[in-house]
Amino acid sequence: MSKPIRFFFALFNRIRRLGNLLRWLPVYLRFCLKGSKRCFNIFTHLTKIERLLLYNLGLQIPHKGVIVEIGSYLGGSSTFLSLAARSKGGMLYCIDTWKNEGMTEGKRDTFEEFCKNIESVKDYITPLRGYSTDIAKTFEKKIDLLFIDGGHSYEDVKDDVEAWFPKVKDGGIVVFHDIGWAEGVIRVVNEFVKPIQIEAKGHIVDNTYWARIKKK
């Protein structure tokens, strides 16, 4: 590839990234007024825009709404969801084993680190420690927003969907991370989400898929 063509593509990518940032600027400013920029310092595999997406979607739940997050890890995404829940007088339920079983760096107990990271918003977070499919059996609340970011295999994602989708309200929001590369996530979205989503197409932001769903 010639030098002028490389320069053109580099310039195009920079303009595209700048356009994305400007589009999310109002959400970022709103978040900074309600929350803290320090939340961006908590390690997570979500991009900054994906975290702002979660915050923005969380603001769309009704008053005293319920948000459920499967796979809370170190709390990087939890802080954004919980600040949205706080604005709506709602609650975020974080579900994880906190044993790091699905992460590349290997097994370790991350619950203490999670608790430290969510200290400023802990009044709006209820941690539920265990496997999501087990916790679903006794979880009785109706869900306004469900964020699934647990295991990436087809079986793991399918199990989460089958356990938790019946608890999502009609018109509720479902969100999946790693739509860009995880074959299990892609297959589950195609098989279980797209047939019941309200919009003709779901929405993809970076590596995250979200849609509103209707009950059959």
N, CA, C and O of each residue as an XYZ file, in Angstrom:
864
protein
N       0.847     -1.191      0.000
C       0.000      0.000      0.000
C       0.884      1.244      0.000
O       1.817      1.351      0.797
N       0.584      2.186     -0.903
C       1.420      3.383     -1.017
C       1.238      4.313      0.176
O       0.246      4.238      0.900
N       2.220      5.190      0.361
C       2.202      6.108      1.484
C       0.983      7.036      1.468
O       0.379      7.227      2.524
N       0.582      7.629      0.324
C      -0.622      8.480      0.308
C      -1.890      7.737      0.699
O      -2.756      8.296      1.371
N      -2.007      6.470      0.278
C      -3.198      5.687      0.618
C      -3.217      5.374      2.106
O      -4.268      5.451      2.741
N      -2.054      5.019      2.673
C      -1.973      4.757      4.109
C      -2.348      6.005      4.895
O      -3.055      5.929      5.900
N      -1.866      7.160      4.425
C      -2.185      8.425      5.091
C      -3.689      8.685      5.041
O      -4.275      9.130      6.028
N      -4.317      8.408      3.893
C      -5.755      8.637      3.743
C      -6.544      7.767      4.715
O      -7.463      8.246      5.379
N      -6.184      6.488      4.798
C      -6.911      5.585      5.693
C      -6.691      5.969      7.155
O      -7.616      5.887      7.964
N      -5.475      6.386      7.497
C      -5.201      6.818      8.870
C      -6.018      8.051      9.218
O      -6.572      8.153     10.312
N      -6.089      8.989      8.278
C      -6.870     10.211      8.496
C      -8.354      9.888      8.615
O      -9.048     10.445      9.466
N      -8.841      8.987      7.762
C     -10.255      8.588      7.807
C     -10.604      7.967      9.153
O     -11.649      8.276      9.724
N      -9.727      7.083      9.671
C      -9.982      6.430     10.954
C      -9.984      7.432     12.096
O     -10.785      7.323     13.025
N      -9.081      8.417     12.026
C      -9.054      9.440     13.066
C     -10.332     10.274     13.051
O     -10.882     10.594     14.104
N     -10.794     10.619     11.871
C     -12.032     11.404     11.748
C     -13.225     10.588     12.254
O     -14.107     11.112     12.934
N     -13.233      9.306     11.912
C     -14.325      8.433     12.367
C     -14.340      8.325     13.883
O     -15.402      8.408     14.501
N     -13.166      8.141     14.490
C     -13.094      8.053     15.949
C     -13.516      9.363     16.601
O     -14.211      9.364     17.617
N     -13.091     10.478     16.009
C     -13.472     11.782     16.538
C     -14.987     11.969     16.449
O     -15.607     12.502     17.369
N     -15.577     11.526     15.338
C     -17.031     11.625     15.179
C     -17.759     10.819     16.234
O     -18.768     11.271     16.775
N     -17.250      9.610     16.538
C     -17.867      8.781     17.578
C     -17.785      9.461     18.939
O     -18.750      9.461     19.704
N     -16.621     10.040     19.233
C     -16.447     10.709     20.523
C     -17.379     11.903     20.652
O     -17.971     12.122     21.708
N     -17.511     12.678     19.573
C     -18.389     13.851     19.627
C     -19.842     13.428     19.794
O     -20.616     14.108     20.467
N     -20.211     12.311     19.184
C     -21.590     11.826     19.308
C     -21.918     11.435     20.749
O     -23.056     11.578     21.196
N     -20.912     10.942     21.466
C     -21.125     10.513     22.847
C     -20.781     11.588     23.867
O     -20.886     11.359     25.072
N     -20.371     12.757     23.392
C     -19.982     13.830     24.307
C     -21.105     14.237     25.259
O     -20.838     14.406     26.449
N     -22.364     14.406     24.793
C     -23.433     14.768     25.743
C     -23.620     13.738     26.862
O     -23.859     14.102     28.013
N     -23.508     12.452     26.516
C     -23.637     11.407     27.532
C     -22.467     11.473     28.506
O     -22.646     11.325     29.715
N     -21.271     11.696     27.974
C     -20.083     11.805     28.823
C     -20.217     12.960     29.808
O     -19.914     12.812     30.992
N     -20.672     14.110     29.315
C     -20.828     15.279     30.186
C     -21.889     15.026     31.253
O     -21.724     15.414     32.410
N     -22.970     14.377     30.858
C     -24.019     14.060     31.830
C     -23.498     13.104     32.882
O     -23.795     13.249     34.068
N     -22.714     12.118     32.441
C     -22.140     11.174     33.390
C     -21.216     11.880     34.372
O     -21.265     11.608     35.572
N     -20.377     12.781     33.879
C     -19.419     13.478     34.737
C     -20.129     14.364     35.773
O     -19.625     14.568     36.877
N     -21.296     14.883     35.400
C     -22.060     15.693     36.346
C     -22.653     14.837     37.454
O     -22.783     15.291     38.591
N     -23.017     13.591     37.124
C     -23.664     12.712     38.092
C     -22.703     11.759     38.783
O     -22.943     11.323     39.909
N     -21.612     11.442     38.095
C     -20.694     10.445     38.619
C     -19.295     10.977     38.790
O     -19.095     12.125     39.188
N     -18.339     10.148     38.489
C     -16.940     10.508     38.663
C     -16.128      9.952     37.509
O     -16.318      8.807     37.099
N     -15.224     10.765     36.987
C     -14.350     10.302     35.912
C     -13.435      9.169     36.384
O     -12.873      8.445     35.562
N     -13.286      9.014     37.687
C     -12.440      7.940     38.205
C     -12.988      6.559     37.845
O     -12.249      5.575     37.839
N     -14.293      6.492     37.544
C     -14.881      5.205     37.140
C     -14.214      4.667     35.882
O     -14.160      3.455     35.673
N     -13.703      5.570     35.041
C     -13.033      5.133     33.816
C     -11.701      4.450     34.113
O     -11.144      3.779     33.245
N     -11.190      4.614     35.322
C      -9.890      4.036     35.672
C      -9.987      2.584     36.128
O      -8.967      1.907     36.252
N     -11.207      2.099     36.379
C     -11.375      0.700     36.790
C     -11.180     -0.191     35.568
O     -11.798      0.028     34.526
N     -10.325     -1.185     35.701
C     -10.023     -2.025     34.544
C     -11.257     -2.799     34.088
O     -11.981     -3.370     34.904
N     -11.484     -2.809     32.798
C     -12.557     -3.575     32.181
C     -12.208     -3.783     30.716
O     -11.413     -3.037     30.144
N     -12.809     -4.800     30.115
C     -12.596     -5.041     28.694
C     -13.541     -4.214     27.832
O     -13.473     -4.290     26.605
N     -14.413     -3.433     28.439
C     -15.304     -2.558     27.692
C     -14.589     -1.258     27.345
O     -13.804     -0.742     28.140
N     -14.863     -0.738     26.164
C     -14.311      0.560     25.786
C     -15.025      1.659     26.568
O     -16.055      1.416     27.198
N     -14.474      2.862     26.522
C     -15.118      3.992     27.196
C     -16.511      4.241     26.629
O     -17.449      4.539     27.369
N     -16.639      4.117     25.312
C     -17.942      4.347     24.691
C     -18.930      3.259     25.102
O     -20.111      3.547     25.299
N     -18.473      2.026     25.232
C     -19.367      0.956     25.681
C     -19.844      1.211     27.110
O     -20.997      0.930     27.434
N     -18.976      1.733     27.957
C     -19.395      2.055     29.326
C     -20.416      3.190     29.330
O     -21.379      3.166     30.097
N     -20.200      4.183     28.469
C     -21.175      5.272     28.355
C     -22.496      4.750     27.783
O     -23.566      5.231     28.157
N     -22.424      3.781     26.890
C     -23.635      3.157     26.364
C     -24.438      2.522     27.490
O     -25.652      2.717     27.567
N     -23.782      1.768     28.363
C     -24.482      1.137     29.483
C     -25.133      2.184     30.378
O     -26.269      2.014     30.823
N     -24.413      3.257     30.635
C     -24.969      4.335     31.457
C     -26.200      4.930     30.781
O     -27.224      5.152     31.429
N     -26.099      5.184     29.492
C     -27.206      5.789     28.754
C     -28.420      4.854     28.698
O     -29.558      5.304     28.836
N     -28.180      3.561     28.496
C     -29.279      2.603     28.498
C     -29.900      2.495     29.878
O     -31.116      2.355     30.010
N     -29.062      2.559     30.910
C     -29.572      2.493     32.275
C     -30.491      3.654     32.607
O     -31.422      3.508     33.400
N     -30.235      4.797     32.007
C     -31.086      5.960     32.245
C     -32.465      5.799     31.608
O     -33.366      6.594     31.877
N     -32.637      4.780     30.768
C     -33.910      4.564     30.096
C     -34.849      3.637     30.860
O     -35.980      3.417     30.426
N     -34.402      3.094     31.985
C     -35.281      2.240     32.766
C     -36.303      3.113     33.500
O     -36.050      4.299     33.713
N     -37.442      2.554     33.887
C     -38.433      3.348     34.621
C     -37.992      3.640     36.049
O     -36.989      3.108     36.523
N     -38.751      4.487     36.723
C     -38.459      4.811     38.116
C     -38.461      3.534     38.958
O     -39.357      2.699     38.839
N     -37.455      3.400     39.799
C     -37.262      2.230     40.654
C     -37.090      0.955     39.830
O     -37.508     -0.125     40.248
N     -36.475      1.088     38.667
C     -36.260     -0.046     37.793
C     -35.175     -0.985     38.296
O     -34.424     -0.668     39.219
N     -35.117     -2.139     37.668
C     -34.183     -3.202     38.061
C     -33.223     -3.488     36.910
O     -33.643     -3.724     35.777
N     -31.940     -3.461     37.217
C     -30.889     -3.808     36.258
C     -30.156     -5.041     36.781
O     -29.832     -5.124     37.966
N     -29.902     -5.981     35.902
C     -29.136     -7.177     36.271
C     -27.920     -7.271     35.357
O     -28.024     -7.170     34.135
N     -26.769     -7.468     35.986
C     -25.520     -7.639     35.240
C     -24.940     -9.013     35.546
O     -24.681     -9.346     36.702
N     -24.741     -9.801     34.507
C     -24.139    -11.125     34.661
C     -22.692    -11.046     34.203
O     -22.413    -10.861     33.018
N     -21.781    -11.188     35.146
C     -20.354    -11.075     34.858
C     -19.831     -9.705     35.219
O     -19.513     -8.907     34.337
N     -19.737     -9.423     36.504
C     -19.381     -8.069     36.963
C     -17.883     -7.849     37.089
O     -17.426     -6.706     37.095
N     -17.116     -8.919     37.188
C     -15.656     -8.864     37.206
C     -15.150     -7.886     38.262
O     -15.374     -8.118     39.450
N     -14.477     -6.799     37.876
C     -13.904     -5.853     38.826
C     -14.784     -4.635     39.065
O     -14.404     -3.734     39.813
N     -15.951     -4.598     38.440
C     -16.874     -3.488     38.668
C     -16.750     -2.347     37.691
O     -17.375     -1.304     37.883
N     -15.956     -2.514     36.639
C     -15.766     -1.434     35.679
C     -17.045     -1.024     34.986
O     -17.293      0.166     34.792
N     -17.861     -1.992     34.611
C     -19.158     -1.686     34.001
C     -20.222     -1.454     35.066
O     -21.177     -0.708     34.844
N     -20.059     -2.091     36.221
C     -21.050     -1.980     37.298
C     -21.222     -0.546     37.773
O     -22.334     -0.121     38.088
N     -20.127      0.199     37.827
C     -20.226      1.580     38.320
C     -21.088      2.428     37.395
O     -21.844      3.282     37.860
N     -20.982      2.201     36.097
C     -21.776      2.983     35.144
C     -23.253      2.602     35.225
O     -24.121      3.475     35.198
N     -23.540      1.313     35.323
C     -24.923      0.870     35.452
C     -25.532      1.326     36.769
O     -26.701      1.709     36.816
N     -24.748      1.287     37.834
C     -25.286      1.661     39.147
C     -25.558      3.155     39.241
O     -26.514      3.566     39.899
N     -24.736      3.971     38.598
C     -24.989      5.410     38.607
C     -26.264      5.744     37.833
O     -26.984      6.679     38.184
N     -26.533      4.980     36.790
C     -27.805      5.146     36.089
C     -28.957      4.703     36.981
O     -29.989      5.371     37.048
N     -28.781      3.577     37.664
C     -29.822      3.091     38.578
C     -30.086      4.116     39.678
O     -31.235      4.347     40.055
N     -29.033      4.722     40.186
C     -29.195      5.743     41.228
C     -30.045      6.905     40.726
O     -30.902      7.409     41.452
N     -29.812      7.329     39.491
C     -30.569      8.440     38.924
C     -32.054      8.114     38.790
O     -32.895      9.013     38.796
N     -32.375      6.823     38.668
C     -33.760      6.396     38.494
C     -34.364      5.827     39.771
O     -35.486      5.321     39.758
N     -33.627      5.908     40.867
C     -34.124      5.348     42.123
C     -34.219      3.838     42.091
O     -35.013      3.238     42.815
N     -33.396      3.221     41.237
C     -33.456      1.775     41.054
C     -32.301      1.053     41.719
O     -31.624      1.596     42.591
N     -32.086     -0.196     41.285
C     -31.049     -1.030     41.887
C     -30.398     -1.893     40.814
O     -31.058     -2.382     39.897
N     -29.084     -2.067     40.951
C     -28.320     -2.957     40.096
C     -27.980     -4.219     40.874
O     -27.466     -4.148     41.990
N     -28.265     -5.365     40.284
C     -27.916     -6.654     40.876
C     -26.754     -7.236     40.082
O     -26.894     -7.553     38.901
N     -25.609     -7.372     40.739
C     -24.386     -7.870     40.097
C     -24.226     -9.353     40.404
O     -24.198     -9.754     41.567
N     -24.123    -10.156     39.367
C     -24.051    -11.608     39.524
C     -22.725    -12.113     38.976
O     -22.381    -11.879     37.818
N     -22.000    -12.802     39.822
C     -20.687    -13.331     39.426
C     -20.234    -14.307     40.502
O     -20.686    -14.239     41.645
N     -19.339    -15.214     40.128
C     -18.698    -16.048     41.144
C     -17.520    -15.299     41.754
O     -17.080    -15.594     42.865
N     -17.017    -14.314     40.992
C     -15.812    -13.566     41.358
C     -14.630    -14.509     41.607
O     -13.766    -14.252     42.445
N     -14.626    -15.608     40.846
C     -13.499    -16.541     40.906
C     -12.627    -16.429     39.652
O     -11.648    -17.158     39.489
N     -13.015    -15.482     38.757
C     -12.198    -15.197     37.568
C     -12.082    -16.394     36.629
O     -11.085    -16.544     35.923
N     -13.095    -17.231     36.628
C     -13.004    -18.483     35.870
C     -12.996    -18.280     34.358
O     -12.439    -19.095     33.622
N     -13.613    -17.193     33.894
C     -13.678    -16.995     32.454
C     -12.686    -15.992     31.906
O     -12.766    -15.621     30.736
N     -11.752    -15.547     32.730
C     -10.823    -14.497     32.316
C      -9.473    -15.091     31.921
O      -9.077    -16.151     32.406
N      -8.783    -14.389     31.037
C      -7.541    -14.920     30.475
C      -6.396    -14.965     31.485
O      -5.468    -15.758     31.324
N      -6.446    -14.125     32.525
C      -5.320    -14.104     33.457
C      -5.358    -15.223     34.483
O      -4.465    -15.314     35.325
N      -6.371    -16.075     34.430
C      -6.421    -17.222     35.321
C      -7.297    -17.008     36.540
O      -7.720    -15.890     36.834
N      -7.565    -18.107     37.247
C      -8.463    -18.062     38.394
C      -7.852    -17.298     39.562
O      -6.681    -17.479     39.894
N      -8.657    -16.449     40.175
C      -8.305    -15.777     41.419
C      -9.575    -15.145     41.970
O     -10.511    -14.878     41.216
N      -9.617    -14.907     43.258
C     -10.788    -14.308     43.870
C     -10.706    -12.792     43.715
O      -9.798    -12.153     44.247
N     -11.659    -12.224     42.983
C     -11.632    -10.788     42.705
C     -12.722    -10.027     43.453
O     -12.932     -8.842     43.194
N     -13.420    -10.690     44.377
C     -14.555    -10.051     45.031
C     -14.133     -8.843     45.875
O     -14.812     -7.817     45.871
N     -13.032     -8.962     46.585
C     -12.564     -7.852     47.413
C     -12.231     -6.632     46.551
O     -12.546     -5.501     46.920
N     -11.598     -6.867     45.411
C     -11.266     -5.771     44.502
C     -12.539     -5.148     43.925
O     -12.633     -3.929     43.782
N     -13.513     -5.995     43.597
C     -14.805     -5.506     43.120
C     -15.449     -4.597     44.161
O     -15.902     -3.500     43.834
N     -15.492     -5.043     45.396
C     -16.115     -4.253     46.473
C     -15.412     -2.912     46.665
O     -16.061     -1.893     46.900
N     -14.103     -2.915     46.565
C     -13.342     -1.676     46.690
C     -13.681     -0.707     45.565
O     -13.820      0.494     45.796
N     -13.814     -1.229     44.350
C     -14.076     -0.373     43.192
C     -15.476      0.222     43.198
O     -15.689      1.305     42.652
N     -16.444     -0.477     43.814
C     -17.828      0.021     43.810
C     -18.188      0.745     45.098
O     -19.359      1.043     45.333
N     -17.197      1.032     45.936
C     -17.455      1.611     47.256
C     -18.342      2.850     47.186
O     -19.244      3.008     48.009
N     -18.099      3.731     46.216
C     -18.833      4.999     46.156
C     -20.291      4.822     45.738
O     -21.106      5.722     45.942
N     -20.627      3.660     45.150
C     -22.004      3.440     44.686
C     -22.600      2.162     45.275
O     -23.570      1.627     44.739
N     -22.033      1.677     46.359
C     -22.446      0.382     46.903
C     -23.897      0.357     47.362
O     -24.506     -0.711     47.418
N     -24.466      1.532     47.695
C     -25.858      1.573     48.147
C     -26.837      1.252     47.023
O     -28.017      1.011     47.276
N     -26.353      1.247     45.785
C     -27.226      0.999     44.633
C     -26.867     -0.303     43.933
O     -27.326     -0.575     42.823
N     -26.030     -1.113     44.607
C     -25.603     -2.398     44.047
C     -25.855     -3.506     45.056
O     -25.501     -3.389     46.229
N     -26.472     -4.583     44.584
C     -26.632     -5.788     45.394
C     -25.842     -6.911     44.738
O     -26.270     -7.433     43.708
N     -24.694     -7.301     45.307
C     -23.928     -8.416     44.729
C     -24.603     -9.747     45.059
O     -25.028     -9.967     46.193
N     -24.697    -10.612     44.089
C     -25.234    -11.962     44.273
C     -24.163    -12.929     43.794
O     -23.938    -13.086     42.594
N     -23.508    -13.574     44.753
C     -22.338    -14.378     44.411
C     -22.722    -15.822     44.143
O     -23.302    -16.498     44.993
N     -22.389    -16.277     42.954
C     -22.692    -17.652     42.567
C     -22.821    -17.751     41.066
O     -22.569    -16.785     40.346
N     -23.216    -18.929     40.592
C     -23.428    -19.116     39.159
C     -24.779    -18.526     38.776
O     -25.770    -18.700     39.485
N     -24.804    -17.825     37.646
C     -25.996    -17.069     37.267
C     -27.235    -17.953     37.136
O     -28.329    -17.553     37.536
N     -27.067    -19.151     36.578
C     -28.226    -20.020     36.394
C     -28.793    -20.503     37.728
O     -29.995    -20.748     37.837
N     -27.947    -20.640     38.732
C     -28.424    -21.016     40.069
C     -29.168    -19.846     40.725
O     -30.227    -20.026     41.326
N     -28.595    -18.652     40.599
C     -29.213    -17.469     41.206
C     -30.550    -17.163     40.544
O     -31.474    -16.692     41.207
N     -30.663    -17.424     39.254
C     -31.912    -17.150     38.535
C     -33.090    -17.918     39.124
O     -34.227    -17.451     39.057
N     -32.834    -19.078     39.693
C     -33.911    -19.913     40.218
C     -34.664    -19.248     41.367
O     -35.840    -19.536     41.590
N     -33.990    -18.360     42.095
C     -34.637    -17.725     43.243
C     -34.794    -16.214     43.072
O     -35.248    -15.532     43.990
N     -34.425    -15.691     41.910
C     -34.542    -14.250     41.655
C     -35.959    -13.978     41.161
O     -36.352    -14.477     40.107
N     -36.724    -13.196     41.906
C     -38.150    -13.030     41.624
C     -38.522    -11.670     41.043
O     -39.681    -11.461     40.686
N     -37.584    -10.751     40.938
C     -37.905     -9.416     40.432
C     -37.987     -9.415     38.913
O     -37.308    -10.198     38.248
N     -38.825     -8.529     38.363
C     -38.894     -8.329     36.928
C     -37.796     -7.353     36.507
O     -37.546     -6.359     37.190
N     -37.151     -7.637     35.392
C     -35.938     -6.920     34.992
C     -36.232     -5.936     33.873
O     -36.922     -6.259     32.906
N     -35.696     -4.726     34.021
C     -35.833     -3.695     32.995
C     -34.650     -3.688     32.031
O     -34.812     -3.378     30.851
N     -33.464     -4.026     32.530
C     -32.259     -4.063     31.696
C     -31.410     -5.241     32.134
O     -31.067     -5.364     33.310
N     -31.069     -6.112     31.184
C     -30.242     -7.285     31.454
C     -28.969     -7.188     30.631
O     -29.022     -7.125     29.403
N     -27.814     -7.175     31.310
C     -26.517     -7.119     30.632
C     -25.803     -8.435     30.859
O     -25.493     -8.791     31.996
N     -25.539     -9.163     29.776
C     -24.890    -10.471     29.862
C     -23.452    -10.359     29.365
O     -23.204    -10.044     28.201
N     -22.515    -10.621     30.265
C     -21.096    -10.567     29.925
C     -20.361    -11.655     30.698
O     -19.327    -11.413     31.322
N     -20.924    -12.862     30.639
C     -20.351    -13.986     31.371
C     -19.508    -14.869     30.481
O     -18.631    -14.385     29.766
N     -19.774    -16.179     30.522
C     -19.048    -17.111     29.661
C     -19.367    -16.859     28.202
O     -20.453    -16.383     27.873
N     -18.420    -17.178     27.322
C     -18.577    -16.855     25.908
C     -18.953    -18.042     25.032
O     -19.231    -17.862     23.846
N     -18.969    -19.235     25.581
C     -19.336    -20.394     24.776
C     -20.832    -20.340     24.477
O     -21.605    -19.694     25.185
N     -21.213    -21.029     23.418
C     -22.631    -21.063     23.049
C     -23.469    -21.594     24.203
O     -24.533    -21.052     24.502
N     -22.996    -22.645     24.847
C     -23.746    -23.260     25.939
C     -23.912    -22.299     27.111
O     -24.998    -22.202     27.683
N     -22.829    -21.578     27.479
C     -22.896    -20.649     28.606
C     -23.870    -19.501     28.328
O     -24.697    -19.165     29.175
N     -23.766    -18.903     27.141
C     -24.634    -17.767     26.812
C     -26.084    -18.226     26.689
O     -26.996    -17.543     27.155
N     -26.292    -19.370     26.070
C     -27.642    -19.930     25.921
C     -28.254    -20.201     27.288
O     -29.426    -19.901     27.512
N     -27.473    -20.764     28.201
C     -27.987    -21.040     29.549
C     -28.405    -19.755     30.255
O     -29.437    -19.719     30.925
N     -27.602    -18.697     30.105
C     -27.948    -17.413     30.723
C     -29.241    -16.852     30.139
O     -30.100    -16.356     30.868
N     -29.368    -16.938     28.823
C     -30.571    -16.418     28.160
C     -31.807    -17.192     28.602
O     -32.831    -16.591     28.925
N     -31.722    -18.511     28.619
C     -32.878    -19.324     28.999
C     -33.261    -19.119     30.460
O     -34.435    -19.213     30.817
N     -32.268    -18.838     31.304
C     -32.548    -18.639     32.732
C     -33.087    -17.249     33.033
O     -33.894    -17.085     33.948
N     -32.652    -16.241     32.273
C     -32.954    -14.859     32.645
C     -33.947    -14.138     31.739
O     -34.619    -13.212     32.194
N     -34.058    -14.529     30.484
C     -34.992    -13.837     29.582
C     -36.443    -13.871     30.082
O     -37.156    -12.881     29.917
N     -36.906    -14.980     30.691
C     -38.287    -14.979     31.186
C     -38.563    -13.919     32.259
O     -39.717    -13.580     32.517
N     -37.503    -13.401     32.878
C     -37.658    -12.399     33.931
C     -37.583    -10.969     33.399
O     -37.836    -10.021     34.142
N     -37.238    -10.805     32.118
C     -37.152     -9.474     31.518
C     -38.546     -8.998     31.138
O     -39.327     -9.752     30.557
N     -38.857     -7.756     31.462
C     -40.166     -7.194     31.150
C     -40.366     -7.082     29.637
O     -39.405     -6.999     28.873
N     -41.623     -7.082     29.227
C     -41.942     -6.829     27.832
C     -41.454     -5.432     27.463
O     -41.810     -4.458     28.127
N     -40.652     -5.323     26.420
C     -40.050     -4.040     26.054
C     -38.764     -3.742     26.793
O     -38.186     -2.668     26.625
N     -38.303     -4.690     27.617
C     -37.064     -4.499     28.354
C     -35.851     -4.546     27.442
O     -35.932     -4.985     26.295
N     -34.723     -4.085     27.975
C     -33.488     -3.988     27.202
C     -32.570     -5.158     27.549
O     -32.360     -5.465     28.723
N     -32.025     -5.809     26.517
C     -31.008     -6.843     26.727
C     -29.724     -6.403     26.022
O     -29.757     -5.852     24.922
N     -28.600     -6.660     26.678
C     -27.300     -6.206     26.185
C     -26.315     -7.370     26.248
O     -26.273     -8.103     27.236
N     -25.524     -7.535     25.192
C     -24.512     -8.590     25.142
C     -23.173     -7.978     24.771
O     -23.072     -7.225     23.802
N     -22.152     -8.301     25.540
C     -20.797     -7.869     25.194
C     -20.125     -8.940     24.341
O     -20.526    -10.103     24.357
N     -19.104     -8.537     23.600
C     -18.260     -9.408     22.773
C     -18.990     -9.967     21.554
O     -18.720    -11.088     21.123
N     -19.916     -9.184     21.002
C     -20.618     -9.598     19.793
C     -19.671     -9.641     18.588
O     -19.952    -10.310     17.593
N     -18.560     -8.928     18.686
C     -17.663     -8.819     17.540
C     -16.813    -10.046     17.273
O     -16.345    -10.237     16.151
N     -16.604    -10.889     18.292
C     -15.688    -12.010     18.078
C     -16.153    -13.337     18.689
O     -15.749    -14.397     18.212
N     -16.977    -13.304     19.714
C     -17.355    -14.535     20.414
C     -18.454    -15.268     19.638
O     -19.589    -14.797     19.564
N     -18.114    -16.410     19.069
C     -19.067    -17.157     18.252
C     -20.307    -17.560     19.048
O     -21.416    -17.586     18.515
N     -20.109    -17.872     20.323
C     -21.253    -18.244     21.157
C     -22.238    -17.099     21.320
O     -23.450    -17.304     21.256
N     -21.720    -15.888     21.532
C     -22.580    -14.712     21.665
C     -23.306    -14.434     20.357
O     -24.511    -14.181     20.348
N     -22.569    -14.482     19.259
C     -23.156    -14.208     17.939
C     -24.288    -15.188     17.646
O     -25.353    -14.789     17.176
N     -24.058    -16.451     17.919
C     -25.063    -17.472     17.613
C     -26.302    -17.296     18.488
O     -27.424    -17.421     17.999
N     -26.112    -17.012     19.761
C     -27.257    -16.827     20.658
C     -28.068    -15.597     20.267
O     -29.298    -15.634     20.277
N     -27.390    -14.518     19.927
C     -28.103    -13.313     19.491
C     -28.937    -13.615     18.253
O     -30.092    -13.197     18.166
N     -28.361    -14.338     17.296
C     -29.082    -14.671     16.067
C     -30.277    -15.583     16.333
O     -31.333    -15.427     15.720
N     -30.106    -16.538     17.253
C     -31.146    -17.534     17.478
C     -32.224    -17.094     18.463
O     -33.396    -17.435     18.301
N     -31.820    -16.327     19.496
C     -32.757    -16.043     20.588
C     -33.179    -14.579     20.693
O     -34.275    -14.283     21.168
N     -32.325    -13.671     20.257
C     -32.631    -12.246     20.429
C     -33.313    -11.666     19.198
O     -34.365    -11.037     19.309
N     -32.733    -11.870     18.048
C     -33.269    -11.249     16.837
C     -34.721    -11.642     16.547
O     -35.479    -10.804     16.058
N     -35.140    -12.886     16.828
C     -36.546    -13.228     16.560
C     -37.555    -12.498     17.451
O     -38.735    -12.427     17.110
N     -37.108    -11.957     18.585
C     -38.067    -11.317     19.492
C     -37.736     -9.849     19.768
O     -38.378     -9.222     20.611
N     -36.753     -9.300     19.077
C     -36.438     -7.895     19.324
C     -37.471     -7.002     18.646
O     -38.002     -7.334     17.586
N     -37.743     -5.869     19.273
C     -38.773     -4.967     18.789
C     -38.332     -4.270     17.513
O     -39.109     -4.167     16.564
N     -37.098     -3.790     17.480
C     -36.582     -3.102     16.304
C     -36.296     -4.098     15.187
O     -36.054     -5.277     15.444
N     -36.324     -3.621     13.951
C     -35.989     -4.485     12.827
C     -34.550     -4.981     12.948
O     -34.242     -6.117     12.587
N     -33.677     -4.120     13.458
C     -32.284     -4.481     13.673
C     -31.872     -4.111     15.085
O     -32.366     -3.135     15.649
N     -30.962     -4.899     15.657
C     -30.397     -4.532     16.945
C     -29.360     -3.444     16.752
O     -29.062     -3.053     15.623
N     -28.828     -2.972     17.817
C     -27.857     -1.886     17.777
C     -26.495     -2.429     18.192
O     -26.384     -3.149     19.184
N     -25.461     -2.083     17.432
C     -24.104     -2.486     17.781
C     -23.266     -1.235     18.019
O     -23.177     -0.359     17.159
N     -22.655     -1.164     19.197
C     -21.737     -0.086     19.545
C     -20.418     -0.729     19.939
O     -20.340     -1.428     20.949
N     -19.386     -0.495     19.147
C     -18.091     -1.153     19.337
C     -18.297     -2.667     19.361
O     -18.599     -3.266     18.329
N     -18.138     -3.281     20.520
C     -18.216     -4.737     20.633
C     -19.461     -5.177     21.412
O     -19.516     -6.293     21.928
N     -20.452     -4.291     21.489
C     -21.641     -4.539     22.309
C     -22.909     -4.498     21.467
O     -23.084     -3.612     20.630
N     -23.794     -5.469     21.699
C     -25.085     -5.559     20.995
C     -26.193     -5.306     22.004
O     -26.161     -5.825     23.120
N     -27.185     -4.494     21.599
C     -28.333     -4.307     22.487
C     -29.614     -4.169     21.683
O     -29.606     -3.744     20.527
N     -30.712     -4.538     22.322
C     -32.020     -4.450     21.681
C     -33.100     -4.480     22.764
O     -32.874     -4.950     23.879
N     -34.268     -3.970     22.410
C     -35.458     -4.148     23.244
C     -36.176     -5.391     22.738
O     -36.235     -5.638     21.533
N     -36.720     -6.171     23.669
C     -37.356     -7.422     23.254
C     -38.839     -7.418     23.622
O     -39.264     -6.774     24.580
N     -39.594     -8.145     22.842
C     -41.018     -8.348     23.124
C     -41.224     -9.800     23.526
O     -40.546    -10.697     23.025
N     -42.138    -10.012     24.409
C     -42.427    -11.382     24.841
C     -43.330    -12.055     23.826
O     -44.203    -11.414     23.241
N     -43.123    -13.330     23.620
C     -43.917    -14.075     22.652
C     -45.334    -14.264     23.167
O     -46.162    -14.872     22.488
